[in-house]
Amino acid sequence: MDSTIVILAICDGISYAALVFLVSVGLSLIFGVLRIVNVAHGSLYAYGAYMAATLSLLVAPISPWLTFPALLVASVLVGAIVGGLMERFLLRPVYHLEEVLQLLITFAVFMIMDNLQRMIWGVQPIFAAEPVKLLPNISILGVNYTSYQVLLLPLVAVITLFGLRYFLRYTLAGSIIMAVTEDREAATAIGIDARRVFLITFIIGASLAALGGALASPTTSLVPGMGTDMIVLSFAVAATAGLGQIEGAAVTALMIGLARAFIIYIQPELEVLVPYLIMMLVLLIRPMGLFGVNRVRKI
Amino acid sequence: MMRSITRLGVAAVAAALLALPAQAQDKPKELKIGIATFLSGPASVFGVPAKAAAEMIAEDLNKKGGIGGVPVSVSFIDEGAGGEALVSNYRRMVQDEKVDVTFAAISSGSCGQIAPLAEDLKMLNLMWDCGASSILEAKKYRYNFRSQANGTPEMLAVLVYLLKTKPDFKTIAVVNQDYAWGRESWEIFSTALKVMKPDVKVVAELFPKFGAPDFSTEVSRLLALKPDVVLTTSWGGDLDTLVRQAGQRGLLQQSAFVLGIGESSMQRLGKDLPDGLIIGARGDHWFLHPEMKNDAAFKAFNEAFKAKTGSWPIYSVYHMQQAFSAYQGAVEKALKANGGKWPTREQVIDAAEGLEFKGWGRGVSLRPEDHQGLESQLVGVSKTAPGYDFKVLDDMMIFEPKSITTPAGMKSVDWLKTLSPDFVKMNVPTFKHGG
């Protein structure tokens, strides 16, 4: 394999991994704290994308540069409103139920949100590429890349990773979340409102999924069913990393992104298989995931 | 004696009852049309506009007195529900709703499931949009017809256009969706390419996942390979994403792009679609059809559709019109053949064989041997035009169906192998936009 292909595949892999990480880290965070596998996470990704496109198309005529804050605003709106309502009214009543029932309920929520999305935004593909067009292309070994994809997306992913680490380890709110994760009963006994912690965590996780969608929206067509693909891939990343593992999600997303990119250059037929092949191999050897450990702190 | 008379009477009544369906069918109060289309999932980009068209066409037909004086009604089932659900819904539509005809379906997978079922149920089915040529090549049906062309003439027209307009290319790459249509369309295209221009080298065959949100790696690879031509028969959001990502990174400027069925994406892509891309239309479907654009009824239909949906019609809308025209034509032909009495379903089917009808393009005929629709193909290049905020088609060629459709009784791939480089020399008229 020549060095050109290696460098190009690394650029492609990093850009893809950044988006996958943003979505899967939200899923992992929610599982780590709430112990719920949220199938509707894919819907939050799709809603983030659609909301970002809607806001971008709205503000672009005023100034195209406003589309950048629009991406962030869309993520927060979807995370806080859709995520908040979902946790408060759909998930909170089922925390005491068996995991399989919780899974089925989040699946039902996913289906409902998918249909709602069709009612709100229709079925025709939507595209709002303004942010990509505003940033210049860069040439790597004679091949053009958009700096949005090779620079901005990885940068946001890295900031998110370190921001999340800092928040959870060095802030009071983060420590409270860690305490609830570690031992909910003990945390409640010392006066921590666990329900509030769940709500905040879910909103953060939902906002991350929505941020993934919002950042993807300038590069891809928004179509019905876009959340389905992303949730399947996010599960693969989260399971490979070990559910609840934030740094693990970053490493696994990078691994899957790079493997996918290399395989497109070498043996494109296997592209679809790669993430799941990696997941299968990892889980066969380490059923708790690459970074998962038994009975230790999950975040 | 009494016993003999009784026997004679019973025999006469029985004979009369048996003869009844063939002689006189009561004129129905309504003709029920059951339609399978995508109302959900990615292919709803075709299915939802086609549903809107079906409702418009039925309403318009009823204003004009219906078919043979009988009003029509339409009902829909969602192909997006998939395999088992689709089959159950189709059966329910036929057996419970008692529809008179079905138009099914968009996906070749759906057609493959429904065609044998329609045959079992003795239900007249017009395959109104599915493109796999193999469906009518592998088996002979009585109750199934295809009211439009199939993938072979669609791809062949695009290839001949490419070879006529860019005869000197040496390398080609393909980026198709990884499912039946993506694979089959490439098989048709590449088989014909090998016999018509054997010196062309295929430098990459990329089949990204259906519904893939990102083609960055494929674009990088193509930028590095620098093929003279890139073919894609992708559609919907996949095609929009590929074209935009390729455009953002200069690939559309580096290689000549061929969008096999790109007509349906042109309005959505707007100015992101550069000039000069070769675009096919799955038939001679274009809302500015060079031979139809001044037809008052065609213009009125297009404008009514635009007013209803906010977009100009795309090929699936015109395919829906063809299904209605085919059914109307068959019923009216059978009525005439039956001396004005309402025909049975079998008589309608007999009338459909060899039927010639007109949609919103050149005439279409239903080949009697295999029930395959013979439909012209329009291919052109994208061009900026005043008055439109998206690119239009220019330098359009309209291919006659008889020269580019697999002969009845042959398999497409076998027929394509019999072609030669001289095939490209066929005479095809070219039309300018606005000309």
Interface residues (C-beta under 8 A of the other chain):
Chain A: T4 I5 L8 A9 C11 D12 G13 S15 Y16 L19 R118 G122 V123 Q124 P125 F127 A129 V132 K133 N137 L141 G142 V143 N144 Y145 T146 Q149 A216 T219 T220 S221 L222 V223 P224 G225 M226 D229 M230 R260 A261 I264 Y265 P268 E269 E271 V272
Chain B: S40 G41 P42 S44 V45 V48 D178 A204 E205 L206 F207 P208 K209 G211 A212 P213 D214 S216 T217 E218 S220 R221 L223 A224 G236 G237 D238 D240 T241 R244 Q245 Q248 R249 G250 R268 D272 S311
